[in-house]
Amino acid sequence: MKYTSTRSKIQPINSAEAILQGLAADGGLFVPEKIPKVSLEEINELTNKTYEQRAAWLLGKFLTDYTEDELGECAELAYNWFDITSRVPTAILIQDPKNPVAPVGSMELWHGPTSAFKDVALQMLPHLMRMALKKVGETKEILILVATSGDTGKAALAGFADVPQTKVMVFYPDGGVSKIQRLQMVTQRGKNVNVTAVRGNFDDAQNGVKKIFNDKKIRDELAKLNVKLSSANSINWGRLVPQIVYYFSGYIEFVKAEQVKLGEKIIISVPTGNFGNILAAYYAMKMGLPVKKIICASNINNVLTEFFATGTYNRARKFFKTITPSMDILISSNLERLLYHESDGNYKLVNRYMNELNTLGKYKVDKKLKARLDKIFYAEYVTEDETREFIKRIYDSFSYLIDTHTAVSICALSKYRGKTRDFTPILSAATASPYKFTSAVLTALGQSVEGVDDFAQLKMLNDLTNVNIPRNLSELSTAKVLHEDICDKDEMADRVLKFAAE
Ligand SMILES: *Cc1c(COP(=O)(O)O)cnc(C)c1O
């Protein structure tokens, strides 16, 4: 299996190179030349396998330059943290007793070290990278640079900690992340990790990192230290492909739980931001997973809802800060891959749309492409009030506690059922533990959090619901702070060089 770019005809490359490069030289994203097929029989054969075995087998369909053993090792190392009772996916059934033919399975993807679904990919990526280095004969150390507004930083630290031939360095805005988010990062253990606060806001941290990436002098100095910069952002193919696995695994668990028969089509609902998670569902469908429709659930930053309704993607709009911050995005980068595949690899067309997005702030897909997207996707957005209402409603009806992002997905699928009267079984992605967004969840349940500090809120939600606090969060109040460095934004490059030399 070779990889090409969404924006021009390039010499196709292996997956190891695609994972190391991240972004194609023409600015496009790497895509597989063909989407591999999986038969129902093969899906059935995965039934009695562990999650790790399912992952290794499915990854092998895309990463053909990795051996079976290598992928098995990646999966074991990536997923050894799932405790046995809370493996991905825990398909918890939310079923209306009055309508027993319409199950909704909640795929809890957040049982990793940071309690959010990005762990599933970020625990795998470092191992894929490490092996890729070996494959292409790269002897330099890779230094992953991350600017974070909170959650991605910790997930990257947890993923790369102590992975050979890699280092990871995270910059966060001083005072710009929550107390818990900060503690998650500054207590990170590992010989190859660095966490530094930047005096400024998130944009300052992000611009600082971008500048370092574009600075040839710094790259040259790093090369002398035998270090090469890289990023772990969500457009990297190595972050996408591990996400395909849980849709297959979720379907298999749904069949095992006798909610659907093998071969029967389901609907998948995904709370969407950068379009990575939902694109993985699309790949699963194209590979042969029986999927009838994919629901794209958004918050009031509803650029995708409008896109799927009208065919016009228009990023020029008001930006809202919401209680689902991981979906507060106006440019959903991974959508580019969908446009490429659904236009049958028409890179000229994709290139044109991306240019228009850059220069005009919008593009409109042609009728043919629009019609193809309509067949696969249904898009819906959810207001802040509706999000809170659904947290309360799902908790009151099913004693099931969900976070704000998960609530957006469940509210959107409920709107879909209301409008279409289509009661096909649905798998809904649960992307974060309710304890990651405690204050919004408490508010939704009618509690006042005014003046209550982060840790007291965890306890408050636990007292109210009896739902366990994930250990990685409850342990934070006593964990040792290991990273106290702080710098100005024009000192970031020096900090990078210093850490690279360690
Ligand atoms: C990142 C994130 C999302 C959005 O996923 P995308 O792949 O960016 O579409 C949804 N929920 C949570 C909790 C997230 O962290």
The ligand as an ORCA input file, in Angstrom:
! r2SCAN-3c Opt
* xyz 0 1
  C     -10.573     16.092     19.706
  C     -11.905     15.814     20.329
  C     -13.095     15.739     19.556
  C     -13.113     15.999     18.067
  O     -12.462     15.002     17.334
  P     -11.899     15.326     15.863
  O     -11.154     14.118     15.475
  O     -11.025     16.542     16.013
  O     -13.087     15.603     15.000
  C     -14.286     15.432     20.201
  N     -14.334     15.240     21.538
  C     -13.224     15.310     22.310
  C     -13.350     15.108     23.782
  C     -11.977     15.595     21.733
  O     -10.891     15.678     22.523
*
